[in-house]
């Protein structure tokens, strides 16, 4: 039986059938390089659900108990999946239905990597958790000379492994949810970005280091790259994943803070070393929030990125002109327009983006830029979706 928070919107069986059929056809055509129209996806991370008054009234579940209590994370993750299937899916090209199998992953947020190296985590009410820098001031060299920590039992990965083991014990006794099997997906085998990690550990002093002590920046990034490769390999081995693998989704939001010349000098060699150590494929995918599009051509030409997941601000016409028709671009109206504007304003912004030339080549996925804010009006999501449905190739 559905939990009380799972009250479904009034969707007729005919509407659900038609929506699901169209969504399947749109994605199949896109992946076959014969697009019908731009597909629409919507990103909903943990804060979208935790700060959702309908799903989590009075914020009874906080980030701290969600991140530390395996039962809370397990149950809330499943409830969020069900809620999304009926309250978000109607406004994008998701299927409006429960999955045949629920797939859970231990949620690490984005602070796990810094904590692995000894940074403390900070939980703040009504905010997402984060880590605090530890290499500030004269402590900048503290990591050098130290052996890399145990990837499976150090920092937040120790908590994640405990949660994983407790989930396994629970599923051995209770293998289903809403009469569907539950599977635990591997975790810990990615990075949120080498420069982002360096900023997390050193703080904004790293930006002045680029000018005042560039060798230190090279040395720190080298250390972090080797440690990250060791950690990623360890989690591949633990979960019996092929290594090197076939697919890499990279991120590094903090490169929006520096120039393309700096990316080329300080980061590109480490990106290439990381990529060549982790996967044996030519092309990879990359997420970059913020004003980072000036780096896209370098990353396409030198790193093999052929799928960019963007945030805002983005000049979609320029990005398409820079990258050409063969690179996938994902993006759309920024999340605050979607949350605060009227449906009419959202529709106009969506039309502006889709008329910019970004559709050239048929490799554009419309989505929010980037990750929906809690309580974004469904009318605004529907306005964006309905505009996309009108743009037939």
N, C-alpha and C positions, 0 to 999 in steps of 0.2 A: 504494500500500500504506500502511496505517496505521502511524504511528510507534509505537514500543513503549509510549509513555505513553497510547496511545489504547485500551488494553484495555477492552472494553465490559463493563458489568455484564450479568448473565444476565437478559436480557429476551426473552421469547418473541415471535415474530412476531405472535401473536394479541394479546398485551398491547400491543405498540406500535400495532397497527392500531386497537384499541379506544380507547387513550389519545388518539391523534391525532384520531380522529373526534369524541370528546367535547370535546377542546380546541377544535377548529374550531367546533363547534356553540355552545359556551359564549361564545366571543368574537364570533361572528356575531350571536348573540342580544343580547349586551350592547351592541354598536354599533348594533343596530336598535332599542334601547330596549325590548326584550322579554326581559329577563334570565331565564335558567333558574336560575342560582345565581351567587354571587359568583365572578368569575374570580380566578385565582391567578397572580401573577407573582413572580419572584425576581430581585433586583438583585445582580449580581456585578461589582464594579469590578476594576481592575487588581490591587489588593493581594490580592484573593481568590485570584488565580491565581499571582502571584509568590511568595506565602508558602504555596503549596500544595506540600507535600512530594512528592506523587505526580507532579504536573506539572512541578515545578521542584526536583528533589532537591538537598539541600545548598545551596539558594538560589544555584545556579550563575549564574542570571540575576539581577542586582541592578537596582534602579530606575535607577541611574546608567547602566549600559550599555544597559538597555532604552530609556531616554529619549534617549540620544545616538547609538546605533548603529542605523541604518535597517534593517539585515538582522536584527538581534536583535528589534526591535519588530515587523517584518513577520512573521517566522516564529513568534514567541511568541504574537502576537495570533491568528494562524490556528490554532495548536495549542489555544489556550484556547477558541476557538469550537467546535472539534470536541469537546473534552473536555466542555464545557457541554452540548452537544447530546445526550450520552448519560449524563452523570452528574448533571445538574441538571434537565434537562427532564422526567424522569419524576415530579418532585415539584412540578410547576406546570403551567400550561396552555400551555407551549411544545410544539412538535412534536418528537418524538424522531426526528430525521432530520437529515442534512446539508442545508444550504440549496442551492437551485438555483444561487445565486450568493453568493460570500463578499463581504461589504461591510466594508472596512477604513476606519478613520479615524485620522489622525495623533493620537496620544494626547498631550494637553497637560496632563493632570492638572488641578490647580486653581491652579497658581502662575504661569501664563503672563501673566496680566494685570498683576500687580505687577512682574514682570520687564520687561514692556514699558516701564514707567516708570523702570527703572533699578535695581530691587531685586535683590540677589543671590539665587541659589538655593542651598539647603543640602540635600545628600544625607547622610542618616544611616542607618547599617546597621540593617536590620530595621524601618525606618520608611518612611512615605511621604515624598516630598520636599516641601519648602516653601520659601517665600521669607522674607527678613528685612526688617523695616521700615527705611525710609530717611528718613522725615520726622520722626524723633524729636527731642525737645528743640527747640532753636532752629533746626533744619533744617526746621521745619514748612512754611515758605513756599517751599521750594526749587523746586517745580514751577511756581509761578506766573510768568507772563511768558515761559515757554518754549513754543515751537511744539510741536505734537503730533508724536511720533515717527512715522517711516515704518511703517505698519501691517504691511507685508509683509516688512520686512527689519530689524526692530529687536527686540532682546531674544530671547525664546524663539521668537518667530515666525520669526526667521531660521533657527533650528535646524529648526523644523517645515517650513519651505519647502524646506530642503535634503533632509530626509527624504522629503517629498512628491516632489521631483524625482528622487531616487534610486529611489523606488518605481516611478515612471513608467518610468524606464529599465529596471528589472528586468522589469516587466510587458510591456514591448515585446518582450522576448526570451522571457519565460516567463509567458504570460497566464493560466495556470490553476493551481489547487491541488486535488489529489485529483480531477482531471479536471473541475473546475468553474471557471468564470470568476471572476476577482477584480476587484472594482471599488473604487476609492478614493472615499470619501465626502468632501464638503466639510468644512472645519473653520474655526475662528476667527471664526465669525459669531454668537457668543453671548457672554453675560457670566455669570459666577458670582455677580454681585450688586454693586451700586454701594457699599453700605455695607460689605460684606465686603471689597471692594477697598480702600476707604478705611482700614479697620482694618488690612489687610495692609501698607499703606504707612506709616501713622502709628502703628500699634500701639494699645495700650489707652489711650494718652493721648487718643485721639479721644473717649473717653467723658467725660473731664473737660472736654474742649473744649466739649462740648455745654452745660455750665454756665458755664464760664469765658470762652469765646470762641465763642459760637454763630455769629457772622458768618463766622468761619474755616471752620466746618463747612459752612455753606451754600456758601461760595466753593470749598472743596475738592470737594464733591459736584458742583457746577456744572461745574468743570473736568473732572472724571473722566467725567461724563455726556457732555459734548461730545466728549471724546477717544474714548470708547467707541463713540459713534454713528459717528464718522469711521472707526474701525477696522472696525466691523461692516459698514459700507457698502463699504469697500474689499474685504473678503473676499467679500461678495455679488457685487461686480463681477468680481473675479478668477475666481470659479467660475461666472459667468454665471447667478446666481440672481436671481429677480425681487426688485426692491426698490422700495417696501416689499413685504414678503412677506405670506403669509396665516396664518402660524402662529408663535407665540412661546412658548417655554418659558423662564420666568424663574426665577431662584433668588436668594436673598440670606440665607444662613444666619445671618449676624451680627445680623440684626434681633431675634433672640431675646434679645439683650443689652439692649434698650431698650424703653420703654413704647410703647403704641399712639399716645399723643399725640405722642411724638417721631417715630414713623414718619410720622404725618400731617403734622407740621410740616417735618421735615427731608428726608424721602424721597419722599413721595407726589408732589410736583410734578416731581421728576426721573424717577420711574417713569413718570408720564404722558407726559412729554416723550420719554423713550426709547421707550415703546410707540408713541406716535403717529408717531415717526420711522421705526420699524422695520417695523411691520405696519399694515394697514388693516382689521383685524378687530376686532370688539367684544370678544370673549372670548379669554383667554389661559390658559395652564397655568402652575403655579408649584410649585417644590420648596422646602420649608422644613424643615430639620432642627431638632431640639431643641424647646424649649418655646416655640413661636411661635404657637400656635393662637389666642391672644388677639387677634392681628392679622387673623384670617381674614375677619371680617365687613367690616372696613374695605377689605381688598383685594378682596373680592367686589364690594362696593357702589361703590367709587371707581375701581378699576382693571380691573374686569371679569374677575377670576379665577374660573373655573368648574370648575377641576380642581386639587385640592391633593394633592401628593405629600408625605407626612408622614414624620417620624422618630419620636422619642419624647422625653419622655413626652407622651401624647395621651389626653385624655378623649373617647372617641369618641361617647358619648351627648351630651355638651355640644356638641361640634363639629357633630354632625348637627342638633341642635336649633337651634343658632345659624345654620346655613347653609341649613336646609330640605332638601327631598327632591331638588332639581334640580341640586345641585352634586356633581361626582365627588369622592370622598374615597378616597385610596389609603393603606394602612397596615396595621399588624398587630403581632404580638408583637415586642418589641424584640430586637435581634440577639443580646444576651447571654443572654436566655432561650432563644433558639433554639440557641445554642452550648453553654450550660452545664446547662440543665435536663434532666429526663427526658422521654421521649416523652409520658408521661401528663400531666406538668405543662404541656408545650406544648399538648397537646390541650385541657386545661382553660382555659388562657389564650386560645386561639383561640375556644373556645365563649363565653367571657366577652365577648370583643370582638364576636362576631357576634350575640350576644343583647342587646347594649347599645342597640339601636335604630338603629345606623349603617346597617343594610340598608334602612331606609325610603327608598322611591323607586327602589331597585334600582341605585343608582349608587355602589356600593362595590367597590373592587378590593382583595383581600387580598394583602398582601406583607409581607416583613420590614420592620422599621423600624430602620434603613435601610441597606441594602447588607450582604450576608452576610459574616460573619467567616470567615476561612480555617478550614477543617476543621470547619465546622458539621456535626454528625452527620446523615447522610441519614435516619436513623430519625426525627429531630426534624422535618425538612422534610416527611417523609411524614405524620407525625402532624398537622401543620398542614393539609396538602393534603387528607387524608382527612376531616377535620372539615368543611372547606369544601364538599366534595362532598356532604355530608349536608344542607346548608342549601338546600333547594329552595324557590324562591319560590312 
